[in-house]
Amino acid sequence: MRFRVPIQLSVGCPGGSERAVHVLRAGLEIFGEDSIVLKCDLRNAFNERKRDQILAELFRRECLRPIWRIASWAYGSQSDLLIFDRGTHRATLQSAQGVKQGDCLGSFLFALSMHRYYQECTGDLQDVRQVAVADDLNLVGSYKSVLQAFDNFSKALPPTGLQINFAKCGILWRSGAGTRPSPAICGAARDTHPLRSHGYAGLYHWFRLCPR
């Protein structure tokens, strides 16, 4: 299966995390002085992704027919989660959304269900690249295009059941001798979300995104 590549690097892609780092670092070089990396994290993503949409995305793909039945069995209806305390059953919760922890199909089904959103957020933009590691979407490229892609992604999220976790979102800037991104980048970012200085590592500065 290669339909997820080159965006999703956490499933079926050996060395995917390392590859993601190299792609992002290369992107900062290739896209020039005004390039940025924007890291977008989703809150409790594996548990809150709408299950009917996960299955709908799976059933759209004829090439995945061999796993349709087992996925439907695992996720086609709610299942009981039993809570025990010292061997005594205390409560029962309903598992109704998201993928299940420990399920060998879980990461794949989540990645499959999010691929379209990761892919479509850039639209016709040419100077931005998406790099995803599971539920972490990274955008690298020209700051204008990156911020536009982030805005597109944010607007597309509500029907999925997911929310952006701003506590783990931010912009990485290759600052060189400077201490802050250029005024143009700061101004463009503020049009989307405020920036808050968060840290410094070598040639890179990290600015956390805050909700409006």
Secondary structure, DSSP 8 states (H G I E B T S, - for coil): --TTTTTB-SSS-TTHHHHHHHHHHHHHHHT-TTEEEEEE-BTTHHHHS-HHHHHHHHHT-GGGGGGHHHHHHHHSS-EEEEEEETTEEEEEEEE-SS--TT-TTHHHHHHHHHHHHHHHTTTT-SSEEEEEETTEEEEEEEHHHHHHHHHHHHHH-GGGT--B-GGG-EEEEE-TT-SS--HHHHHHHHHHS-EEEEEEETTEEEEEE---
